[in-house]
Amino acid sequence: MNAMKNAAHLAVLAVWVVLGVLFSLKTLFLPALLPIVLFWAWFGGYAAFTTFLANQFKNPLSAVGVHGVTFLALHLLPKAMPFGILRVGLDLLF
């Protein structure tokens, strides 16, 4: 059961990695590389946070649920500071 939970968590994080790579390639030729660095720093924190939360549950669907709830919670945060720091990865992608 733990292997399935890890596989589900990995699949969701892989989608984020693909989006990050596409975003990085799209902005690679801009003079400022700060958006790329900001996204990957945000993704590292997001991956660590969701990994911590997913480890609290045993069910494979809970790993996907953790990502869904976290994604929705981030979208509900206002774009104003200081919440904008938590939303930086979403705001860069979408």
N, C-alpha and C positions, 0 to 999 in steps of 0.2 A: 504494500500500500504506500509506503514511503517513496518507493521508486516512481510510482505514478504521480504522486504529489510533486516530486522534483521535476518530472518531465513536463507537467502542466505549467509549473512556475517557469521553467526554462523556455517553454514555447511562447508564453506571454512576453517574457523579457526579450526573446529573439525578435518579436514583432517590433518592440521599441528600438532594438539595435538596428534593424533594417530602416526604420524611420529616421534614426539618427544618422546613419550612413548616407541616406538620400539627402537629408538636410545638409550634412557636411559637404557632400559633393556639389550641392546647389550653391552654397555660400563660399566654396573654396576659393573662388577667384575674386572675392571682395577684398578690399585692402585691409579690413579689420577682421582678425580671426577671433575676436572676443566672443561673438555669438556661438561659435563652434565650441570653444572652451567652456562657456557657460552651460551649454546643453549637456556636454559629457560630464561635467561636474554635477549637474542636477540629476542626470541619469544614474550616476554612481550612488548618490544619496537615495534616490527613489528605489533602486535595486536593493540596497542594503535595508531600507525600511520595510519594503514588501517581503524580503526574505525573512526578516525578523518576525513579521506578523504571520507569514505562512507557516513558519516553524511552530507556531502556537497551536496549530490544528493538525489533525491526522488525515482528513479526507482530501483526495485529490481535487475535488471541486472547490474546496475551501481556498486553495491557492489561486484559482481563477477568480473566485469571489472576492478575495482580498484585493486583487488588482482592480476589479470592477468598482468596488467600494472606494478604494483610494483614488481612482480616476474620477469618479463622480464627486467625491469630496473636494478634490482639487479644483474641479470646474465650478463648484459652489462658492469657493473663496472669492472675495472681491479682488479686482486687479490693483487696488490701492496698496501702498506700502503699509505695513511690513509683509502683508500676505503675498505681494507680488513676487517676493523671493521664492516662495514655495511653488508658484505657478510658472516660473521662468521657462522651464522645459516645454510646458504646454503652449505658452504664448509664442515661443520661437517656432514650434512646429505648426500650430494651427493659427 
